[in-house]
């Protein structure tokens, strides 16, 4: 089952100030040579596959519905690409390690509903390679510790459209199984056009027990571990390419981020396989130690 894994898309664009981005030039991480160079030989065949790419079978968000959602753009020597992320503090954002590994810097877009337009609600702030903090234990071959924080070059301003994500309190050991999970992002919307969504999309399904997710992934305990949390793929609803690093949330006295989009099946995002996330409760102390979150 390890060979089914496909890390969802990522990566980025450029600079700070107000940035006029040519979105037609942004491509998914799967098209970068350096992405594939990190993976073992037995996974190289995945490069030739073309799975469904989108927040599958979801719906369009209303403006401001996800004020913590970020469109994360990272710059690489081979080009640019797209990821998700969440607002952590005025100067730090939370994302997946595979979204920013080897990045030279980039731009975080906060407060966007349609990232392709100049919306008054948007804040576009640059980050440099020195602001990227990846978990020291991140291993791409089996996708362990797929978490990173990024310090922005300047502070964002909290508004009704830009708000920090709420994450579980210290000591919260709940599995969240049975609660409805919601994943959001700007990922691809069509295999035919290969285009990412200009607007925030979201999909919801139940959070699975660890045992059920493990069974769905062929009992591969090297891949599905306690540090992961899974959302059911029922109805073909799932995160997909372009959504990496974005939030998985539940409703628990308000919106609570319990996961970070990490990976899914290379056979396709809408085939019913669970999407897999970093379990935020497993890394809460790491987040505190590597940012100004408290």
C-alpha positions as CSV (number, residue, x, y, z in Angstrom):
1,X,0.0,0.0,0.0
2,X,3.0,2.3,0.5
3,X,3.2,2.6,-3.3
4,X,-0.3,4.1,-3.4
5,X,0.8,7.2,-1.6
6,X,0.8,10.5,-3.3
7,X,1.7,13.6,-1.4
8,X,-0.8,16.3,-2.3
9,X,0.4,19.3,-4.2
10,X,2.2,22.3,-2.9
11,X,4.5,25.2,-3.4
12,X,4.7,28.7,-4.6
13,X,5.2,32.1,-6.1
14,X,7.0,35.2,-5.1
15,X,7.7,38.3,-3.0
16,X,5.9,40.7,-0.7
17,X,4.1,44.0,-1.0
18,X,1.1,43.7,-3.4
19,X,2.0,40.8,-5.7
20,X,0.4,40.4,-9.1
21,X,0.6,36.6,-9.5
22,X,0.5,34.9,-12.9
23,X,-1.5,31.9,-11.7
24,X,-1.2,30.2,-15.1
25,X,2.4,29.6,-14.2
26,X,1.8,27.9,-10.9
27,X,2.2,24.1,-11.1
28,X,1.8,21.3,-8.6
29,X,4.7,19.8,-6.7
30,X,4.3,16.5,-8.6
31,X,5.8,18.3,-11.7
32,X,9.0,19.2,-9.9
33,X,12.1,17.1,-10.4
34,X,13.3,17.8,-6.9
35,X,10.1,16.4,-5.4
36,X,10.6,13.0,-7.1
37,X,14.3,12.9,-6.3
38,X,13.4,12.7,-2.6
39,X,11.3,9.6,-3.0
40,X,12.5,5.9,-3.2
41,X,12.7,4.1,-6.5
42,X,9.6,2.0,-5.9
43,X,7.5,5.2,-5.8
44,X,8.8,6.7,-9.1
45,X,6.1,5.1,-11.2
46,X,3.6,7.4,-9.5
47,X,4.9,10.3,-11.6
48,X,3.1,8.9,-14.6
49,X,-0.3,8.7,-12.9
50,X,-2.9,11.4,-13.3
51,X,-5.4,11.1,-10.4
52,X,-8.4,13.3,-9.8
53,X,-7.1,16.6,-8.4
54,X,-9.4,18.8,-6.3
55,X,-11.3,19.2,-3.0
56,X,-13.4,16.4,-4.4
57,X,-17.2,16.5,-4.3
58,X,-17.1,19.6,-2.1
59,X,-18.7,23.0,-2.4
60,X,-17.7,26.6,-2.7
61,X,-17.2,28.5,0.6
62,X,-19.0,31.7,1.3
63,X,-16.6,34.8,1.6
64,X,-15.0,34.8,5.1
65,X,-16.3,31.3,6.0
66,X,-12.7,30.1,6.6
67,X,-10.8,33.2,8.0
68,X,-7.8,31.1,9.0
69,X,-7.3,29.7,5.5
70,X,-4.1,30.6,3.7
71,X,-3.1,30.2,0.0
72,X,0.6,29.5,0.5
73,X,3.0,30.1,-2.4
74,X,6.6,28.9,-2.2
75,X,9.4,29.7,-4.6
76,X,11.8,27.0,-5.9
77,X,14.6,26.8,-8.4
78,X,12.4,24.8,-10.7
79,X,9.3,27.0,-10.6
80,X,6.4,27.8,-8.4
81,X,3.5,25.9,-6.9
82,X,0.5,26.1,-4.5
83,X,-0.3,24.8,-1.0
84,X,-2.6,25.6,1.9
85,X,-1.9,26.7,5.4
86,X,-3.5,28.3,8.4
87,X,-3.1,31.5,10.4
88,X,-1.4,30.7,13.7
89,X,-0.4,34.2,15.0
90,X,0.1,37.6,13.4
91,X,3.6,36.5,12.2
92,X,3.5,32.7,12.0
93,X,1.5,30.3,9.8
94,X,1.1,26.5,10.0
95,X,1.5,24.1,7.1
96,X,2.9,20.8,6.0
97,X,6.7,20.2,5.8
98,X,6.5,18.9,2.2
99,X,5.0,22.3,1.2
100,X,8.1,24.3,2.1
101,X,11.1,21.9,2.0
102,X,13.8,23.4,-0.2
103,X,11.8,26.5,-0.7
104,X,13.7,29.7,-1.3
105,X,10.9,31.8,0.2
106,X,7.5,32.8,-1.1
107,X,4.2,34.5,-0.2
108,X,1.3,33.8,2.1
109,X,-2.1,35.1,1.0
110,X,-4.6,35.7,3.9
111,X,-8.2,36.8,3.7
112,X,-8.8,35.6,0.2
113,X,-12.0,34.2,-1.2
114,X,-11.0,34.5,-4.8
115,X,-7.2,34.5,-4.8
116,X,-7.1,35.5,-8.5
117,X,-8.6,39.0,-7.9
118,X,-7.5,42.0,-5.9
119,X,-9.9,41.7,-3.0
120,X,-9.9,44.4,-0.3
121,X,-9.9,41.6,2.3
122,X,-6.6,40.1,1.1
123,X,-3.2,40.5,2.8
124,X,-0.2,39.2,0.8
125,X,3.0,38.9,2.9
126,X,6.4,37.5,1.9
127,X,8.5,35.0,3.8
128,X,12.1,34.1,3.4
129,X,13.9,30.7,3.6
130,X,15.2,31.7,7.0
131,X,11.6,31.9,8.3
132,X,10.9,28.3,7.4
133,X,11.0,25.8,10.4
134,X,10.5,22.2,9.4
135,X,10.2,19.4,11.9
136,X,13.6,17.8,12.4
137,X,12.1,14.4,12.1
138,X,10.4,14.9,8.8
139,X,11.0,11.9,6.5
140,X,9.4,12.1,3.0
141,X,9.8,8.4,2.2
142,X,7.1,7.4,4.7
143,X,5.7,10.9,5.4
144,X,6.5,11.1,9.1
145,X,6.4,14.4,11.0
146,X,5.0,16.3,8.0
147,X,4.6,19.7,9.8
148,X,6.2,23.1,9.5
149,X,5.7,26.7,10.6
150,X,6.7,29.7,8.6
151,X,7.5,33.1,10.0
152,X,6.4,36.0,7.8
153,X,8.6,39.0,7.0
154,X,6.0,41.3,8.5
155,X,2.9,40.9,10.7
156,X,-0.6,40.5,9.3
157,X,-3.5,42.4,10.7
158,X,-6.4,40.4,12.2
159,X,-9.8,41.4,10.6
160,X,-13.2,39.7,10.2
161,X,-11.6,37.8,7.2
162,X,-8.2,37.1,8.8
163,X,-8.3,35.2,12.0
164,X,-6.1,32.6,13.7
165,X,-7.0,29.0,13.8
166,X,-8.0,27.5,17.1
167,X,-6.0,24.3,17.9
168,X,-6.6,21.8,20.7
169,X,-5.5,22.7,24.2
170,X,-2.5,21.1,25.8
171,X,-3.3,17.7,27.1
172,X,-6.3,17.2,24.8
173,X,-5.9,13.5,23.9
174,X,-9.2,13.0,22.1
175,X,-9.2,11.1,18.8
176,X,-12.1,13.2,17.5
177,X,-13.4,10.0,15.8
178,X,-17.1,10.3,14.8
179,X,-17.1,14.1,14.6
180,X,-17.6,15.7,11.2
181,X,-14.4,16.9,9.7
182,X,-14.1,19.7,7.2
183,X,-11.2,20.2,4.9
184,X,-10.8,23.4,2.9
185,X,-8.4,24.8,0.3
186,X,-7.7,26.1,-3.2
187,X,-6.8,22.8,-4.8
188,X,-7.4,21.6,-8.4
189,X,-11.0,21.4,-9.7
190,X,-10.7,19.6,-13.0
191,X,-8.5,16.8,-14.5
192,X,-9.3,18.2,-17.9
193,X,-8.0,21.7,-17.3
194,X,-5.6,20.8,-14.6
195,X,-6.6,24.1,-13.0
196,X,-6.6,24.9,-9.3
197,X,-9.6,26.5,-7.8
198,X,-9.5,30.3,-7.7
199,X,-12.0,30.3,-4.7
200,X,-12.0,28.5,-1.4
201,X,-13.6,25.0,-1.6
202,X,-14.5,22.7,1.2
203,X,-15.7,19.1,1.8
204,X,-16.9,17.3,5.0
205,X,-17.0,13.7,6.1
206,X,-16.7,11.9,9.5
207,X,-13.3,11.6,11.2
208,X,-12.3,7.9,11.3
209,X,-11.0,5.8,14.1
210,X,-7.3,5.0,13.8
211,X,-8.2,1.3,13.4
212,X,-10.6,1.9,10.5
213,X,-8.2,4.2,8.7
214,X,-5.3,1.7,9.2
215,X,-7.5,-1.1,7.8
216,X,-8.4,1.1,4.7
217,X,-4.7,1.6,4.0
218,X,-4.0,-2.2,4.1
219,X,-2.9,-2.2,7.7
220,X,0.3,-0.4,6.8
221,X,1.4,0.7,10.2
222,X,4.5,2.3,8.7
223,X,2.3,4.7,6.9
224,X,-0.7,5.3,9.2
225,X,0.5,6.0,12.7
226,X,-0.7,7.6,15.9
227,X,0.6,11.0,14.6
228,X,-2.0,10.8,11.8
229,X,-5.8,11.6,11.8
230,X,-8.0,10.5,8.9
231,X,-11.2,11.8,7.3
232,X,-13.5,9.3,5.6
233,X,-13.5,9.3,1.8
234,X,-17.2,8.4,1.6
235,X,-19.0,10.0,-1.3
236,X,-15.6,10.7,-3.0
237,X,-15.2,13.7,-0.6
238,X,-11.6,14.4,0.0
239,X,-8.7,16.9,0.1
240,X,-6.5,16.7,-3.0
241,X,-3.6,18.2,-5.0
242,X,-3.1,21.9,-4.0
243,X,-4.7,21.5,-0.6
244,X,-1.5,20.2,1.2
245,X,-0.8,22.0,4.4
246,X,-4.3,23.2,4.8
247,X,-6.7,22.7,7.7
248,X,-8.9,19.8,8.8
249,X,-11.3,21.1,11.4
250,X,-14.2,20.0,13.6
251,X,-16.9,21.8,15.5
252,X,-16.2,21.7,19.2
253,X,-17.5,24.8,20.9
254,X,-16.3,26.6,17.8
255,X,-14.1,25.7,14.9
256,X,-11.1,23.6,16.0
257,X,-8.2,22.6,13.7
258,X,-7.3,18.9,14.4
259,X,-5.3,18.1,11.2
260,X,-3.0,19.4,8.5
261,X,-3.5,18.0,5.0
262,X,-0.6,15.5,4.4
263,X,-1.3,12.8,1.8
264,X,-3.8,10.5,0.0
265,X,-4.0,7.8,-2.6
266,X,-2.3,8.0,-5.9
267,X,-5.2,6.1,-7.4
268,X,-7.3,9.2,-7.1
269,X,-8.7,11.6,-4.6
270,X,-12.4,10.7,-5.2
271,X,-12.1,6.9,-5.1
272,X,-13.3,6.7,-1.5
273,X,-9.9,6.2,0.2
274,X,-9.4,8.2,3.5
275,X,-7.4,11.4,3.2
276,X,-4.6,11.5,5.8
277,X,-3.6,14.4,7.9
278,X,-1.0,15.4,10.6
279,X,-2.7,15.1,14.0
280,X,-2.3,18.5,15.5
281,X,-2.5,17.3,19.1
282,X,0.6,15.1,18.6
283,X,2.6,18.2,17.7
284,X,1.2,21.0,19.8
285,X,4.3,21.4,22.0
286,X,6.5,21.4,18.8
287,X,4.3,24.3,17.5
288,X,4.7,26.2,20.7
289,X,8.5,25.6,20.8
290,X,9.0,26.7,17.2
291,X,6.7,29.8,16.9
292,X,5.3,32.5,19.1
293,X,2.1,30.6,19.6
294,X,1.2,29.9,23.2
